[in-house]
Amino acid sequence: MEVRLHARNTDVDDQFRQAVAEKIGRAAKVFDGLGDVDVELSQERNPRLTQARYHLEVTAAANGRIVRITSDASTPEAALDEAADRFTRRLRRLKERLIDRNRRAAAKPTAPEPVATGEEPEIVRVKQFVMKPMTLEEAALQMEMLGHDFFFFRNVASDDFNVLYRRKDGRLGLIEPA
């Protein structure tokens, strides 16, 4: 596993680079087979944001899933400490869920929800990624590991593209093609 540190709007000294490698490496020992870890540190120039001046984002691939953690703090060291703790907890939770998933039967599918239409927004970024077929349970786990409110995936059961999303009441909804 390699830890890559990127900085935006700030300079990073060697001591901080070593601290990042040490703390993220210690957190990564929880999960075997963790891929390379990208750590991005950025400094907010707004003087009103004294408590959240430094933003640290940790992204890693773990067993085919993306794990992303963000942390905001007044110093880069505090942001690193918080991110390392959250990264450890997230990896432990992923490991436990993968173990539980292997022990349980397949998850029951949820009912589809209607899709609301709206005006077309301006597209400012396009992402492309390889979609491997997955079950609803795997998609829900991946959505949680990414920290997103929705997840686009190919369903193993129907071989169709589906969208899994988090509703306002905290439960999950599924959008399927007709």
C-alpha positions as CSV (number, residue, x, y, z in Angstrom):
1,M,0.0,0.0,0.0
2,E,1.2,3.4,-0.9
3,V,0.1,6.7,0.7
4,R,0.1,9.6,-1.7
5,L,-0.3,13.1,-0.3
6,H,-1.5,16.0,-2.4
7,A,-1.7,19.6,-1.2
8,R,-3.8,22.6,-2.6
9,N,-3.4,26.2,-1.5
10,T,-0.8,25.2,1.2
11,D,2.7,23.8,1.6
12,V,3.4,20.5,3.3
13,D,6.6,19.8,5.2
14,D,8.4,16.4,5.5
15,Q,7.3,16.0,9.1
16,F,3.6,16.2,8.2
17,R,4.2,13.8,5.2
18,Q,5.7,11.3,7.7
19,A,2.8,11.7,10.1
20,V,0.3,11.1,7.3
21,A,2.1,7.9,6.2
22,E,2.3,6.7,9.7
23,K,-1.3,7.4,10.8
24,I,-3.0,6.3,7.6
25,G,-0.7,3.2,7.5
26,R,-1.7,2.3,11.0
27,A,-5.4,2.7,10.1
28,A,-4.9,0.6,7.0
29,K,-3.7,-2.4,9.0
30,V,-7.4,-3.0,9.9
31,F,-8.2,-4.1,6.4
32,D,-6.1,-6.6,4.5
33,G,-5.8,-5.9,0.7
34,L,-6.2,-2.2,0.9
35,G,-5.1,-0.5,-2.3
36,D,-3.2,2.8,-2.6
37,V,-4.5,5.6,-0.4
38,D,-4.8,9.2,-1.7
39,V,-4.7,12.0,0.9
40,E,-5.6,15.5,-0.3
41,L,-5.0,18.5,2.0
42,S,-6.4,21.9,1.1
43,Q,-6.4,25.2,2.9
44,E,-9.4,27.5,2.8
45,R,-8.3,31.1,2.3
46,N,-11.5,32.6,3.8
47,P,-10.6,34.2,7.2
48,R,-14.1,33.5,8.6
49,L,-13.5,29.8,8.5
50,T,-11.1,29.5,11.4
51,Q,-12.5,26.2,12.8
52,A,-12.6,24.6,9.3
53,R,-9.6,26.2,7.6
54,Y,-7.9,22.8,6.6
55,H,-9.8,20.2,4.7
56,L,-8.4,16.7,4.5
57,E,-9.8,14.0,2.2
58,V,-8.7,10.3,2.3
59,T,-9.7,8.0,-0.6
60,A,-8.8,4.4,-0.9
61,A,-9.9,1.3,-2.8
62,A,-10.8,-1.6,-0.4
63,N,-11.9,-5.0,-1.9
64,G,-13.3,-3.3,-5.0
65,R,-15.1,-0.6,-3.0
66,I,-14.1,3.0,-2.7
67,V,-13.8,4.4,0.9
68,R,-13.7,8.2,1.2
69,I,-13.3,10.2,4.4
70,T,-13.3,14.0,4.8
71,S,-12.3,16.0,7.8
72,D,-12.2,19.8,8.5
73,A,-10.2,21.4,11.3
74,S,-8.3,24.5,12.3
75,T,-4.9,22.8,11.8
76,P,-3.7,20.2,9.4
77,E,-2.6,17.9,12.3
78,A,-6.1,18.0,13.9
79,A,-7.7,17.3,10.5
80,L,-5.3,14.3,10.1
81,D,-6.0,12.9,13.5
82,E,-9.8,13.1,12.9
83,A,-9.5,11.6,9.4
84,A,-7.3,8.7,10.6
85,D,-9.8,7.9,13.4
86,R,-12.8,8.0,11.0
87,F,-10.8,6.0,8.3
88,T,-10.1,3.3,10.9
89,R,-13.7,3.1,11.9
90,R,-15.0,3.0,8.3
91,L,-12.6,0.2,7.4
92,R,-13.6,-1.8,10.5
93,R,-17.3,-1.4,9.6
94,L,-16.6,-2.4,6.0
95,K,-14.7,-5.5,7.1
96,E,-17.5,-6.5,9.5
97,R,-20.2,-6.0,6.9
98,L,-18.3,-8.0,4.3
99,I,-17.9,-10.8,6.8
100,D,-21.6,-10.6,7.8
101,R,-22.6,-10.6,4.1
102,N,-20.7,-13.8,3.5
103,R,-22.5,-15.4,6.4
104,R,-26.1,-14.3,5.5
105,A,-28.3,-15.0,2.6
106,A,-28.9,-12.5,-0.2
107,A,-30.7,-9.3,0.7
108,K,-34.4,-8.7,-0.3
109,P,-34.9,-6.1,-3.0
110,T,-36.7,-2.9,-2.0
111,A,-39.6,-1.4,-3.8
112,P,-38.9,1.1,-6.6
113,E,-39.7,4.8,-6.1
114,P,-41.0,7.2,-8.8
115,V,-38.5,9.5,-10.4
116,A,-39.0,13.3,-10.2
117,T,-38.1,15.3,-13.2
118,G,-36.7,18.9,-13.3
119,E,-34.8,21.3,-15.4
120,E,-31.5,20.3,-16.9
121,P,-28.6,21.7,-14.8
122,E,-25.3,22.7,-16.3
123,I,-22.9,19.8,-16.5
124,V,-19.6,20.9,-14.9
125,R,-17.9,17.5,-14.5
126,V,-18.2,14.1,-16.1
127,K,-17.1,10.9,-14.4
128,Q,-16.6,7.5,-16.1
129,F,-16.0,4.2,-14.3
130,V,-16.3,0.5,-14.8
131,M,-19.5,-1.0,-13.4
132,K,-19.3,-4.5,-12.1
133,P,-22.7,-6.2,-11.5
134,M,-23.6,-6.2,-7.8
135,T,-26.5,-7.0,-5.5
136,L,-28.6,-4.4,-3.8
137,E,-26.8,-5.1,-0.5
138,E,-23.4,-4.5,-2.1
139,A,-24.7,-1.3,-3.8
140,A,-26.0,-0.1,-0.4
141,L,-22.6,-0.8,1.2
142,Q,-20.7,0.9,-1.5
143,M,-23.0,4.0,-1.3
144,E,-22.4,4.2,2.5
145,M,-18.6,3.7,2.1
146,L,-18.5,6.6,-0.4
147,G,-20.7,8.8,1.9
148,H,-23.1,9.6,-1.0
149,D,-26.9,9.9,-1.0
150,F,-27.2,7.9,-4.2
151,F,-25.4,5.1,-6.1
152,F,-25.7,4.1,-9.8
153,F,-25.0,0.4,-10.4
154,R,-25.8,-2.6,-12.6
155,N,-28.1,-5.0,-10.7
156,V,-27.0,-8.7,-10.8
157,A,-30.6,-10.0,-10.6
158,S,-32.0,-8.0,-13.6
159,D,-28.8,-7.1,-15.4
160,D,-30.3,-3.5,-15.7
161,F,-28.8,-0.2,-14.5
162,N,-30.4,0.9,-11.2
163,V,-30.1,3.9,-8.9
164,L,-30.1,3.4,-5.1
165,Y,-30.7,6.5,-3.1
166,R,-31.2,7.6,0.5
167,R,-34.7,9.0,1.3
168,K,-35.3,11.9,3.7
169,D,-36.6,9.4,6.3
170,G,-33.2,7.6,6.2
171,R,-34.5,4.5,4.4
172,L,-33.3,3.5,0.9
173,G,-35.1,3.8,-2.4
174,L,-34.4,2.0,-5.7
175,I,-35.0,3.4,-9.2
176,E,-35.3,0.7,-11.9
177,P,-36.0,1.0,-15.6
178,A,-39.5,0.1,-16.8
